[in-house]
Amino acid sequence: MTPTDIVMETGALSLGNAIDHTRWAIREQAPTAFQITTEHGVIVLSEREKADLRQFLAKLLARRLETLEASY
């Protein structure tokens, strides 16, 4: 995925905006994730699954941030 793809798909206003939002998500959202919301409702997770979700999100967002910052 290219930085342009990320900006467009996330609805960011610019590359810098996407970077700022991704940094915020890593700092504020990933550490507090506790459920998954889908078009068909909420998936309730066990405590271990919540920890796994938080770890996965942190890695996913860090990879996104690397992609975005590489072209900034």
C-alpha positions as CSV (number, residue, x, y, z in Angstrom):
1,M,0.0,0.0,0.0
2,T,1.3,3.4,-0.9
3,P,1.2,6.5,1.2
4,T,-1.4,8.0,-1.3
5,D,-3.5,4.9,-0.9
6,I,-3.4,5.3,2.9
7,V,-4.3,8.9,2.7
8,M,-7.2,8.3,0.4
9,E,-8.6,5.2,2.1
10,T,-8.4,6.7,5.6
11,G,-10.0,9.9,4.6
12,A,-7.0,12.0,5.7
13,L,-6.8,15.5,4.4
14,S,-3.1,15.2,3.6
15,L,0.0,13.1,4.2
16,G,0.9,15.1,7.3
17,N,-2.7,14.7,8.5
18,A,-2.5,10.9,8.0
19,I,0.8,10.8,9.9
20,D,-0.7,12.8,12.8
21,H,-3.8,10.6,13.0
22,T,-1.7,7.5,12.9
23,R,0.6,8.7,15.7
24,W,-2.5,9.5,17.8
25,A,-4.0,6.1,17.1
26,I,-0.8,4.4,18.2
27,R,-0.6,6.5,21.4
28,E,-4.2,6.8,22.4
29,Q,-6.4,4.2,20.6
30,A,-4.4,1.0,20.2
31,P,-3.5,0.7,23.9
32,T,-7.2,0.9,24.9
33,A,-8.8,-1.3,22.2
34,F,-11.2,-3.8,23.8
35,Q,-13.7,-4.9,21.1
36,I,-14.1,-5.1,17.3
37,T,-17.1,-3.5,15.7
38,T,-18.3,-4.9,12.4
39,E,-21.2,-4.2,10.1
40,H,-23.0,-7.1,11.8
41,G,-22.3,-6.0,15.4
42,V,-19.7,-6.1,18.1
43,I,-17.3,-9.0,18.6
44,V,-16.8,-9.4,22.4
45,L,-13.2,-10.5,23.3
46,S,-11.6,-12.2,26.2
47,E,-9.0,-10.4,28.2
48,R,-6.2,-12.4,26.4
49,E,-7.8,-11.6,23.0
50,K,-8.0,-7.9,24.0
51,A,-4.3,-7.9,24.7
52,D,-3.6,-9.6,21.4
53,L,-5.7,-7.1,19.6
54,R,-3.9,-4.2,21.2
55,Q,-0.5,-5.7,20.3
56,F,-1.7,-6.4,16.7
57,L,-3.0,-2.8,16.3
58,A,0.2,-1.3,17.5
59,K,2.2,-3.3,15.0
60,L,-0.2,-2.6,12.2
61,L,-0.2,1.1,12.8
62,A,3.6,1.3,13.3
63,R,3.9,-0.3,9.9
64,R,1.5,2.3,8.4
65,L,3.5,5.1,10.1
66,E,6.7,3.8,8.6
67,T,5.2,3.8,5.1
68,L,3.8,7.3,5.5
69,E,6.9,8.8,7.0
70,A,9.2,7.3,4.4
71,S,7.7,9.6,1.8
72,Y,7.2,12.7,3.9
